[in-house]
Amino acid sequence: MEEPDFLLFASDAELAAYWAAAFIVAALFCLAMERRRMKRTVLNRVGWMPWTGLFLTFAVFAGGLLAASIPAIIQG
């Protein structure tokens, strides 16, 4: 399978920014699922997934990748 052109000629900073965008999407999904879990009507059916911890993990990774990639993207 061939890579798309926007990935084939992307710099390392652009690839890190794409990964950061994917982590942000995952973090927003975790945030939505945590809000859904908190609004549950039957309190005994809470579930076991640590949505808050996953949200924080994905958000920290996204912030780190963006902090590393944005200066290189701005310069180049």
Secondary structure, DSSP 8 states (H G I E B T S, - for coil): ----HHHHT--HHHHHHHHHHHHHHHHHHHHHHHHHHHT-SSTT---S--HHHHHHHHHHHHHHHHHHHHHHHHH-
